[in-house]
Amino acid sequence: MANTFSQLFVQVIFAVKHRQNIILEKHRDEIEKFICGISNQLGAKPYAIYCNPDHIHLFVSMKPSLSVSNLVKEVKRVSTNFIKEKRLCHPSFSWQVGYSCFSYSLSQVPSV
């Protein structure tokens, strides 16, 4: 096969350290847009995102060359710096180390 074809759809969920409710509604849109931009740059196409006060849901399709662990690591690292620089949360803001990840088939995408 000459070309690579993939359909990798994943939902990633990660939380604020200690599940603190420190992401304010007034900053939600700005944080969501920034994380979508990071995801695009890394090779993941965002389909949906929702930033709760204590955690984030991110639904993307991914290139096969990008691992979920690298996507999450970079999104967390870069978004932490952005949130701190823009002072969108407490200065000690950070994400928890772990995350959850769920895969979906193309037929499930509309319902996710």
C-alpha positions in Angstrom: 0.0 0.0 0.0 1.6 3.3 -1.1 -0.2 5.6 1.3 -1.1 5.5 4.9 -4.8 5.7 5.9 -5.9 5.9 9.5 -9.0 6.7 11.5 -7.9 7.3 15.0 -10.5 9.0 17.2 -9.8 9.5 20.9 -11.3 11.3 23.8 -8.8 12.4 26.4 -9.7 13.6 29.8 -7.3 15.2 32.2 -7.8 17.1 35.5 -6.4 20.0 37.4 -4.1 18.9 40.2 -6.0 17.8 43.3 -9.2 18.3 41.2 -9.4 21.9 42.3 -12.3 23.9 40.8 -10.0 26.8 39.6 -10.7 27.1 35.9 -13.1 30.0 35.8 -16.0 30.2 33.3 -14.8 33.6 32.0 -11.5 31.9 30.9 -13.0 28.7 29.6 -13.3 29.8 25.9 -9.7 31.2 25.8 -8.3 28.0 27.3 -10.3 25.8 24.9 -9.2 27.7 21.9 -5.6 27.5 23.0 -5.7 23.8 23.6 -7.3 23.2 20.2 -4.5 25.2 18.6 -1.8 23.1 20.4 -3.6 19.9 19.3 -3.6 21.1 15.7 0.1 21.9 15.8 0.9 18.4 17.1 -1.1 16.6 14.4 -4.4 16.1 16.1 -7.6 17.5 14.7 -10.0 18.7 17.5 -13.6 17.8 17.1 -14.9 18.8 20.5 -13.5 20.3 23.7 -15.0 21.2 27.0 -13.2 22.8 29.9 -14.9 22.2 33.2 -13.7 24.0 36.4 -11.6 21.0 37.4 -11.0 18.9 34.2 -11.0 18.9 30.4 -12.5 16.7 27.8 -10.7 16.8 24.4 -12.0 14.7 21.4 -9.6 14.5 18.5 -8.6 12.5 15.5 -4.9 11.7 15.4 -2.2 11.0 12.9 -0.7 7.5 13.5 2.7 9.1 14.0 1.5 10.9 17.2 1.1 8.9 20.4 -1.6 9.7 22.9 1.0 10.1 25.6 2.9 12.6 23.6 -0.2 14.5 22.7 -1.3 14.8 26.4 2.2 15.6 27.6 2.6 18.4 25.2 -0.9 19.8 25.6 -0.5 19.8 29.4 3.0 21.4 29.3 2.2 24.1 26.8 -1.3 24.9 28.3 0.2 25.1 31.8 2.7 27.7 30.6 -0.1 29.6 28.8 -2.4 29.6 31.8 0.3 30.8 34.1 1.7 33.5 31.8 -1.8 34.9 31.1 -2.7 34.5 34.9 -5.9 32.7 34.1 -5.7 30.6 37.3 -3.8 30.5 40.6 0.0 30.9 40.1 0.6 27.4 41.3 -1.7 25.9 38.6 -0.8 22.5 37.2 -2.5 19.4 35.7 -2.6 16.0 37.4 0.0 13.6 36.1 -2.5 11.0 34.8 -5.2 11.1 32.2 -8.0 8.9 30.7 -8.2 8.0 27.1 -11.0 6.3 25.1 -11.0 5.3 21.5 -14.0 5.5 19.1 -14.9 4.2 15.7 -15.9 6.6 12.8 -19.6 5.6 13.3 -19.5 6.7 16.9 -18.0 10.2 16.2 -21.4 12.0 15.7 -22.7 10.8 19.1 -19.5 11.6 21.0 
